[in-house]
Amino acid sequence: METSKLHAVILCSPGIGHFNPILELTNTLILHHGLKVTILTATTPPAFQLLHSPEDLNIVTLPPVDISGVIDPNATAMTQIAVQMPWFLSLASYCQVLDKEVEGQFGDRTEPLRIPGCKPLKPEDTIEPMLDRHDQQYRELVRMGIEFGQSDGILLNTWEDLEHETLEALRKNEELTSLMKAPVYAVGPLTRVPVELTGARDSTLTWLDKQPRESVLYVSFGSGGTMSADQVTELAWGLELSGRRFLWKVRTPVDSGHADAAFFTGGSGEADTADVILGKFLPHGFLTRTSNVGMVITRWVPQVEILSHPSIGGFMSHCGWNSILEGITKSLPMIAWPLYAEQRMNAAFLTDEAGVAVRSKELLGLKTRDEIKNMVGSVMEENNPMRKRAKEIQESAMKAIEVGGSSHKALNQFIQDCMSKLQ
């Protein structure tokens, strides 16, 4: 008698940034581990991502749900989304301890926070909810950390060599394991591989074809990140003053104070046209002066294919975890420019732990054109040590996901554990 396949049902958080790694996990489960998978999602994925979807994948799009009576209307993405990365998992799990031990606001502390498995973190390097303990987001963070400990298991989009110390703490540190008893499985990196897109070749790739090897800085702040008009102006001047080649995806600035303003729309709801964005918010004459070294776009672009192009030599990123993995698995040094949610913590990891990025000394305020110019020059320098370190991480990542690698073994173990619970 034929044995029926194990069927996994995955509920995906809203936002294309959360759908992408779920789809990659799904493809891995189906193609390499023989499962059937159903994804329940409120996000409509781009059609090109589904062109090569395996037969055993079923995607069910859920209708939108009105949650206006559940959360504060000013809440940022952190309240509505549960993100799981090793540093974040350690912080969220340990937050219930910090909540009892620390008096007053975390931001008033002069000493860094000590979290098992992480390097000491300044409060402003953690996540937004921790900067205001009276905010709903903070209460949600503490609740989330407690609930993580009640899971049967947690999949992490990382691999053993990248975050070994944190993973060991999650498994063996007595302070953490007393709070978070669930086994953790490091199964990453779950990133999309470059594909040959149908139709005409994207103009960004055609432009990159004409540039020297590793000469272009790719500038993008993700599917949901936005910044103020003043910051867009300073960024434009910084890129121009650096004299380096760049490919910049620009989004309409916002002055609402919400850096995640486009998170749930991915920018699809922007009213301004490309001409308005470029003409209204960039310095006068910027496009003309930089026409020989830069390309500026306002539309969707194939990021994985861009980062994989041999002309790309660096990446200025908002430090969303997907973008981080897409960058370091292409051996790219980075300029870490966090905007919201856990991104400041991710930036601290890139600079202080992984050693593949630089970041501004101005964590929360306006970053000046001169500092931006210097950061660009540092990252795009041909023989900078960050490039060598990024190459080492790329090689480590490839070993982790190959058959017999640490992530391949971890996913096998996860599937075996699931089957044991079903018997």
DACORDA-V48046 format. One line per field, one symbol per residue. phi: phi as a letter, one per 20 degrees, with the letter a starting at -180 (. if undefined). psi: psi as a letter, one per 30 degrees, with the letter a starting at -180 (. if undefined). Layout:
phi = ???
psi = ???
This chain:
phi = .fefffddddeeffoffefgffffffgffffdcmeecdddbedefggffdfdfffedcddeeffdedfedcffefegffecddccgfffffffefffggeeeemeffefeefedcgncfgdfgfeebggfebfeeggffffffffffgfefercecebbgffcfffffffecffffffdceffdcedeeecfefceffnffgffffffgeefflddeedbdnfcecbfffffffffffffffmefbccedcgfcdendfdgdgeemnfefefegffgfeedeggngfffdfecccdcdefcffffffeffffdabecfmffffgfffffdldfcdecfdbleffffffffeedfmdbdbffefdefeeffffgffffffeffdffffffffffgffffffefgnfffffffgfgfffffffee
psi = kkkkkkjkkkjkllkfffeefeeeeeeeeeefgglkkkkjkgkjlkeffgegklegkkkjkklkkjgffelkfgkafeefkjkjleeeeeeeefeeeeeeekkakeffkfklkjkkfllkkkefgclefffjffleeeeeeeeeeefefglflkkkialeeeheeeeeefefkeeeffeifkkkjjgakikkkkljklakkkfeeeeeffllkhfkkkjkhaffkllleeeeeeeeeeeeffglkljkjklklkgffjfgfgeffgffgkfkleeeeeeeflkkgeeefgffflkklflklieeeeffkffkfljjlfgkeeeeeeeffghklljjikelbgeeeeeeeeefeehglllkfjefakkleeeeeeeeeeefkegkfeeeeeeeeeeeeeeeflkfleeeeeeeeeeeeeeeff.
